[in-house]
Amino acid sequence: MNDLGKVLVLAGVLMTVAGVILWSGLGKGWLGRLPGDINYVKGGFSLHFPVTTCLLLSALLTIVLWVFRK
């Protein structure tokens, strides 16, 4: 059970750091506007699905978790 607690604390710290970075406006210019992100606007309907941004964040999170597991 101690391992689960460590993982939850680490996840909370990582989310807090990411939130502070995004709140500061650091990722405002490029985050969600990478090539491959889907943005569709027609009339009163808009759809935004950041495919490339999700893949990039997933890869970074995988690397960070892999480093902490070692």
N, C-alpha and C positions, 0 to 999 in steps of 0.2 A: 504494500500500500504506500510505502514511502516513495517509491519510484513514480507512482501516479501523481503524488503531491508535487514532486519536483518538476514533472512535465507540465502540470497545470500552472505552477508559479512561473516557469520559463515562458510558457505561452502568453501568460498575462503580461509579463515584462516586455516581451516582443511586440505585443499588440499595443501596449502603452507607448513604446518608443515609436512605432510606426504611426500611431495617432498624433503624437506630438510633431513628428516630421511633416505629416500631411497638413496638420492644423497650422503650422508655421508658414505654409504656402510654398515649401521647397519643391514639391512635385507637381505644382499647379500647371506649369507650362507643358509638360510632356506626358504626365501620367494619364492614361486613358486616351491619348491621341497618337499612339504609335501606329506605324504601318501594319495593317492587318486587323485593326479594331473596326468593328462594324458600327456605322452611324447612318441611320436612315431617317429622313424627315420628309413628310408629305402631308400637306394640309395641316390639320390640327394634331397629327400623330407623329411621334418621334420615338425611335428605338435606338438605344445605344448599348452595344455589347462589346466590352473590351477584351477580345479574344487574346491578342498578343500580350496585353498587359497582364492578364490572368496567367498565361503561360510563363511569363518572365517572373512574376511574383512567386509562382509555384516552384520554379527552378531555384530561386534564391532561398526560399524557405526550406526546400529539400537539402540544399548544401549546408545551411546553417544547422539544421537538425542533425545531419550526418556528422558534422564537425563536433557537436556537443555530445554525440553518442560515443565517440572514440575515447 
